[in-house]
Each structure stands twice: as structure tokens, then as C-alpha cells.
Amino acid sequence: MSVSDDLRAAARERILVKDGPYGTAIQALGLVEADYRGDLSLNRDQKGNNDLLNLTRAEDIAGIARAYIEAGADVLATNTFNANRISLADYGAEHLVREVNLAAAAIIRGEVDRAKAVDGRQRFVAGSLGPTNKTLSLSPKVEDPGFREVDFDGVKAVYREQIEALLEGGVDFILIETVFDTLNAKAAAFAAAEAGEARGADVPVMLSMTLTDLSGRNLSGQTVEAFWHSIRHVKPVTVGLNCSFGATELRPHVQALAKVADVLLQVYPNAGLPNDLGAYDELPETTAKLIEGWANEGLINIVGGCCGTTPAHIAAMARAVAGKPPRAMPKPGPAMRLAGIEAVSFAA
């Protein structure tokens, strides 16, 4: 069986658990700029360049991964959310894209393999691709709506560089996450497909949308149903939602996506909404209780945490969904499915 088949088989048996964020865990380490920089010769201040830590503080990143494994995570993402040429250019580190992604994949692959040697449990490594800080659908200039800082082929090439290194480093899936612009996600998905063609092998992808307001739309204006119609041709192994809001605010949008997506649903919300200082106050038990409600409704196949969650949150979620039946995927009939910012279906 392929790794995609293995994931689907595991998800038929139980609700799987994804890990939590690296940002929260890295902030808790209290690192200073020299810790980020290490021995690298870089001209700009590197504090906050979390992806660089795969090179300069590899054991810290491995320790975070171990904490999530010990909390019960089945799906472990790489610390590569901004490890692309566009985002690393903010730190003058764009020449390190390949090196950072290779190291990141090797760190998580190593921790997953070591854990399996101890307990025999299969876990999965997802290579994280963030949205970059550029958008293909919207102009950054109010006075010039047609202006774009990037084009589709350029963004696709940026993602292809990152994907190639992640695959070489040993990831199982490419996780295109925090999608605020559906066209950016399409560029990433095309890059993954092209990387697969070059290798003569399928490169399975996971897609995860983020909502920018309580109406349930991403930055490019799409509803969750329209997003699904726009990317279903990619045939992702999972689709879902992450970041956005806490579980309370995200619930109706999870319900909407659960009704239409005929693939595994993977959702990883924030630990509630941030307070006035930008911190997250929601306790692990609170988050877990909300996630348990999702499980009782049959809404999820894979669940984890995003901003503000910690290994304690992931452990509480794992306990909350243990023994709960996974979501049964819908079986939609043949139809022509279209999408602008809204979804439209015409039944056969």
C-alpha cells in the first residue's frame, strides 16, 4: 500500500491526532538572536526566523516534535511554514531554502522513526508549506487593483524548490496549510504534481484553508464549500481548516465542509481567540471538550492544534477523541461543481 492508503486505513479505525504549532513552542524557549543565527553568516537580524532553527538549533526542534509524539500525535508537520524563497528573503536567508527544508524533514523523520522503533506505531510526516506573504489574487496597492507582486509561475517555482527538498528529506505528504488565497494553494498543488511527475511517483497533498472573518471566508473571498470545489481536482488526501479562530467559532464551518468533502477532514484550530496582548488563554481541557463535541457529531477524521496550543492541548485532544468513531465521508452524486466566491452545483 502507499502511504496515502496507510493513512486512510488508520483513519478508518479511529480519529487521528495531528501535532500542534512550532511557533508557540519556540517562543517558550526564550531564544535570543544569536541562538537563531548560530554560526551562519547572515547580514540581517534573524530573531523570529523559526525555520532557520532547523539548522542552528536542531535538537530544540527535535525536542518539540518528541513532545507532540509523547502527547499522542499521529501526524507530525515539519517546521517549514516560512521556509520558502519569498518568506526567507525577509531575513536575507533565501539561499538557504534547500538546506533548511532538508534539515527540517530529516529532524521529524528521525523522531518519527525512532518512536516507531520503540512502540511499533506508524506515524506520518507532513512537509509544511505556508502561504508566503504574497497573494496572487489581490493587489497590495489600493490605487491599482490589477497590480501583482508575484505571478503564478513564479510562486509555483518557489513552492517547487521547497517541495523538492522536503521530499528528499523524507516527508510522506505535502501539507499546503493556512490557505488565505486559493490561487496560491493551486500554485503549490501544481508544484507538487510537477515534482511527482519528475520523480515518476505520486506526491500526496493535504490542503488546509484559513478563514479571515466570522462569515467563513478566506482572504480571496471564498466560502469553505467554494474552496473545496476549487481544489477538489487535486484529489487531496485530506482537506480541512486550520488557524482561523478557536473551536467554538470554527464549528459551523467545519460542519459545512464535512458535508461536502469526500476525503478525510483534518481540522486544527487555535486555542480560542487571542486576548488583547495577542496571547491565548484557552486551557487544554476547554479545547479538548470542544473537540470532543466535534467528534460526537461525526465531523472529523484528523484533529490537532494551531496557534496557542501546546503539547498539553494535543494530549487533551487525544484523550477526548479516543474511542470515538471517525467521520464517515459523504458520497456525493455526479454533478458539475463550480466556484467563484460561492459554490454552485448542477446535478447530473
N, C-alpha and C positions, 0 to 999 in steps of 0.2 A: 504494500500500500504506500501511497505518497504521504508526505507529512500533512497535507490537507485532509486526506482520508483519516489519518490518525486523530487529528483534531476533531473532526466531525464525529468519529466513533466515540471519543471521550465525552464529547458534549451531548451525545445521546444518553449517556449513562447518568450524568449529573450536571449541575451548573458549575462551570469552571470559574476560576478566580484569576483575574489579571492583577498585576502589581500596582503600585502607586507611583507618584511622581518622583523625579530626581531633584527638582528644584527645592522642594521643602526640606528634603533630607540633606542636601548640600548646604543650605542656609544654616541648618542646625550645627554644622561642623565649625562654623565661625572662622572660615578661612580668610586670610589676607591676600593682597595682590601677589605677593611673592609665591604663595602656595599655588596660585593659578598658573603663574608664569613658569615656575620651575627653572630649568636650565635653558629654556628656549630663548632665542634671540628675537624678540618682538618689540616693535617700536612704540606700541600703544599700551595703555593701561588694560590689563587683562582681567581685572576683578569682575566677576559676573559671567565670564566666559565658561559656563559649566561644561561644555563639550570638550574643552581643552584638558579638563581634568582626567580624561581617559588616557592622556599621555603623561601628565605630570603628577597625578595622584591616583594611579590605577587601583591601588589597594583600597582607597576610600570608596571608589565606585563599586568595586567588588563587594565591599562590606555592606553597602546599601542593598545590592542585589541579594546577598545572603539573608539579610533581614527580611526581605519580601518573600524569599523562598521559605524561610522559617515561619512566616506568617500564614503560609498556605497557598502562595501564588502558583498557578499552573502556566501562565503566560507572562514572560519576562521581556520587557522592552529594553532596547539599548538607550544609552544616554547620548542621543544624537539628534535631539529635536531641532537644534540650530546648526548642525554640522554640515552645512551646505555652503557653497561658494558665495552666495548672496549674503547670508547672515554672518558668516565668519569674516566677511570683508569689513564689518563694523569694528573689528578688533585687529585688522591688518593681518589676519591669520588664514586667509583664503587658500594659501598654498599648502595648508595642512589638511585639507579635506580628506584625501585618501588615507593619510596616516591616522587621523582621528577616528574615522569610521572603522578602519581595520582593527584598531585597538579596542574600540567600544564593543564591536561584535565578539572579539576574542575573549574579552572580560566576561560577558554574560554567557557565552557558550561554555566557557570554562567552569563557571559556577553551576550552571545547569547540569553539565556532565558530571561534575563532582557530586552533586546532590543525588543524581540518579545512581551513581555507584554505591551510595550508602543505602538508599531506600527503594531503589528499583522503579521509581515513579517517573513517567515520561512528562517532561515539561517542554515548553515551546518558546523559541526566541524570535521576537518580532523586531525588525530593524525600523526604528522610528524616523519618520520624515515629517518635519513640521512644515507649516505653510509658507515659510520665508516671511520677510517683512515687505514684500511687494505683492501687488494684486494685478491680475490680468484683466479683470472685469471692470475695474473702476479707475477713474483718473484721480491722481493726487492733487490736481490743480482744478479748483472750483471754476476758474475762468476758462478752462479748456477741457471740456468733458471727453474729447476724443484722445487726449494725451495718455500715453502709457510709458512707464519707466522700463518695462520689460515686454518681450513678446513670447508667444507660445513656444517656439522652437528654442529660444534661449533658456526659458525656465525648464523645459524638458531636458536640455543638456545639463543643466545644473543638477537636476534630480538623478539623471543617468550616472553622473560621476559618483554621487553619493551611494546609489544603489549598487553599483559595481563593487565598491569597496565593502559594503555591508554583506553582500553575498559571498565575496571572497573570504570574509571574516567568519562566516558560518551561520548566518541567520536563517531561520526557517521561512519567515514571512516578511513582506514589506508592509509596514503599518503607516498608512497615509493619514495622519491624525490632525485634529483641531482644524478641520477644513472650514475656513471662513469664506473662501472663494472657490466655487465648484470648478471653475476653469483651471485654477492652479492644481486641483486634485486630478483633473483629467490629464494635465501635463505629466504629473507624477506617475499616473497609471500607464500612460503611453510609454514613459521611460522604462517602467518595469517590464512591460510587454516586449519592448525592443531588447532589453537586457536578456530576457528569456530566449528570444529568437537567436541572439548571438551565441548563447550557451547551448542551444538545442534542447532546452528544458523549460518547463513551466515555472514562472515565478509567481507564487500565490500572493495576493494582496489582501489587506484589511483596510477598510475605509471608515473614518470616524469624523462626523460633522460636529461643528460647534455652533451654538446659537448665540446671537448677539443681543437679542432682546426677548422679552417675555411673550411676544407674539409667535415665537417659534421659527424665526428665520435666521439664515446666516447673513454675512455682510453683503453678499451679492444678491440677497433678497429672496432666496428660495426657502420654501417650507420643507419639512423633512420628507414629505411624500414626493415633492418635485426633485429634491436631491436624489432620492432613490431612483426615480425614473431617469435621471440624467446620467447615473453611473452604473446602473444595473447591467449594462452591456459588458462591463469589465469582468463580470462574474466573480465578484469578490468572495472570499471565504467567509468573511464577516463584514457586516455594516453596523453602524451604530452612532452613538453620540458621546462626546466627552467634553470636559471643562464646563463651559456654559454657566450653569447655576448649581445649586445643591439638588439633592434628590427630590425634594418637595416640588420645586419649580419645574424640574425636568420631566416629572412623571407623565403629564398629558402628552408630551412629545414622544416619549418612549412608547406610550400606548399607540400613538398614531403610526409610528414606524413599525412596531411589532405586527400590526395588522396587514401591512403590505409587503414587507421584505421577506422573500422566500429563501433567505440564507440565515446563518447564525447571527443573532443580535448581541453585540458587545457594547456595554454601556459603562462608562466610568466618570461619575460626576465629581464635582468639587465637594469639599467638606462644608456644605452650606454656602451662604453668601459671605463675602468678606466684611469685616467691621470697618469703622471709619479710618482705621490705621492700615487697612489692607490685609489684616491677619484673619485667620479662620478659627472660629470658636467652637464649631460643632464637634462634640465628643464622639469617639468611636462608637459607643453604644447607641447614640442617636442616629448616626449614619446607618449603622447596621440594621436598626429597627425599620428604617425607611426602605432599605434594600430588601429586607425580609418581606415587606408588603408587595414589592415588585415580584418577588419570587412566588408569593402566594397567588398573585394574579396571572402567573404564567407568562411574564413579559420578557424574560431574559434567558440567554444561554451562557453568556460570559459577563462577569461584573468585576469592577475594580475601582480604583480611586484616581482622582486628578488633583488639582491644586488644593493644598491644605491637608490632604490625607497623609497618613503615616503608616508604618508597619502595623501599629496598633489598630488603625482603621481597617486595614486589609485583613488582619486576623479576626476582627469582629465580624466583618462581612462573610468571611469563610465559614465561621460558626453559624451565622444567620441563614446561609443558604444550604448548609449541609443537610442532605437527605431530602431536599425539595426537588420536585421534578422539573427538568429544564423545559423551556418554552417549546411548544410544538409549532413548527413552521407552517404558515399558511400555504395553500396550494391554489394560487390564482389561476383562473382560466385564461385562454388565449385572448389577447386584446392588443390594440395599438395604444401604447403608453407614451404620452408626450409631456414635455415640461418646459415652461418658461419660468416664472417665479412661482407659479401654481402648477399642480399636477392635473393632467387630463387623461382619461382613459376612454377608449371606444371599444366595447366588447365585440368579439367576432360574431 
